[in-house]
Amino acid sequence: MKRRLMLKSMGAVSLGMVTPALAKGESLVAPYTVKEERITTDILVVGGGSAGSIAAIQAGRAGAATILIESGSQLGGTTTTGGVSFPGIFHAWGKQIIGGIGWELVMDCVELNGDKLPNFSKIPDSHWKHQVTINASLYTLLAEEKCREAGVDIRYYESPTRIEFNDGKWIVESVGKGTKTTIICNQIIDCTGNALIASMAGYDVLREDDTQPGSLIFRLGGYDYNSLDMTKIPKKYHRVLRQNMLENSKRTSSEHTYVPYSYVYVPGADSTTSATHTIANNEGRNTLLKLVRELKVLPGCENLTLVDLKTETAVRETYRIDGLYKMNKDDYTSGKVFEDAISHSFYPIDLHRNGKSIYQEFLKPDVVASIPLRALIPKKSQNFLVAGRCVSSDRLANSALRVQASCMGMGQAAAVAAVLANKKGISPADLDYNEVKDVLKKHGAIIPTHA
């Protein structure tokens, strides 16, 4: 008893000794005020997705002071936040057609994670088999590391609110968490995917009244697909149950590592503004929650669990710029090689029709599309480029151009054009195409050439 009293007393003494010291550290601080600053740079890249992160790395490596604004919390866009962690397509008809920084980043992910590549020398029976499954978390880390190494100033949680071109300079007001920044830059690359910055700058943008649905990607667990009696399960649930294949997160073949996943369609998903993006995410999550509840009452699925859910609804289609050249479906499917072609694209025409059907048109053997630099430049623009999904194109061509590898190629090309234009004090439209191609080659890009 005496020992307990002694220990209790010692504890009280110790607490009494510490508490006053801790209390002394407390102090009143002035109310927080928004930090306002004014900074300058050569190149401003807006959007850190498939095109934007590559554009920023390229601009930095080419020696330009570069700022990258990303409204979210990480780089990678569709590949990471959207969950499409199998970018493609970098190879066609047995040879590589897109290289450069995008491929470097993908290869670093594959090597660091110990993954396997598809056999690119073998022409697959399905195009998606040449997409490369990667660890999306590693992709985020590596993309950020490459930006830092290139000297890129990454600014997360920021969005431009006003853009003005004055005396040969772009003045961009950007607002973030507790910050308001005025950025003065020489060249802008819009990699938002929605052509938001191009529209804010006053350039024409286009879109259809009815757009493709988005996809909210997730993964399920807790059931054995092979043990399910599919005759007792309505057909509308067969796809989602089959795609996951369960228990293990990976299925490995002798040639490639695949990650099972599934998705719910989100009709009209639009990520252009915070309001439309919120609606897309809410609708996707509500649909998924309803689906999980429905699946759990099916025989054999009583222990089904939601293993993974991606942060955002991945968006396929919103706005496109009206560029100096507008790529059309015939340009794409014929494999036309433009005089100012700066990158390839290889993917079938792939138009999703509100979750009811998909229109696909595959390229004929040995045909690979090319992308002209002019399609990255809005009409009547100055010191401005876009890269990625908002490239100037008709709807069908865009349904193929929008994929990750193609966007990476565009991002690298746009950055080279912006850096060269910055050095010369001109607009990208006034550049010598061959000079752009030469610099791209030095940085590992693969340039389209006539057969």
Sequence and secondary structure as in RCSB ss.txt:
>XXXX:A:sequence
MKRRLMLKSMGAVSLGMVTPALAKGESLVAPYTVKEERITTDILVVGGGSAGSIAAIQAGRAGAATILIESGSQL
GGTTTTGGVSFPGIFHAWGKQIIGGIGWELVMDCVELNGDKLPNFSKIPDSHWKHQVTINASLYTLLAEEKCREA
GVDIRYYESPTRIEFNDGKWIVESVGKGTKTTIICNQIIDCTGNALIASMAGYDVLREDDTQPGSLIFRLGGYDY
NSLDMTKIPKKYHRVLRQNMLENSKRTSSEHTYVPYSYVYVPGADSTTSATHTIANNEGRNTLLKLVRELKVLPG
CENLTLVDLKTETAVRETYRIDGLYKMNKDDYTSGKVFEDAISHSFYPIDLHRNGKSIYQEFLKPDVVASIPLRA
LIPKKSQNFLVAGRCVSSDRLANSALRVQASCMGMGQAAAVAAVLANKKGISPADLDYNEVKDVLKKHGAIIPTH
A
>XXXX:A:secstr
 HHHHHHHHHHHHHHHHHHHHHHTT         EEEEEEEEEEEE  SHHHHHHHHHHHHTT  EEEEESSSSS
 GGGTTS   S    EETTEE   HHHHHHHHHHHHHHT     TTS  SSGGGGS    HHHHHHHHHHHHHHT
T EEEET EEEEEEEETTEEEEEEEETTEEEEEEEEEEEE SSS HHHHHTT  EE  SS   EEEEEEEESS G
GG  GGGS GGGHHHHHHH  SSS EE SS EE   EEEEETT   SSHHHHHHHHHHHHHHHHHHHHHHTTSTT
 TT EEEEE SS B     EE BSS B HHHHHHT   TTEEEEE   EEEEETTTEEEEE   TT  EEEEGGG
GSBTT SSEEE STTSSB HHHHHHHTSHHHHHHHHHHHHHHHHHHHHHTS GGGS HHHHHHHHHHTT      
 
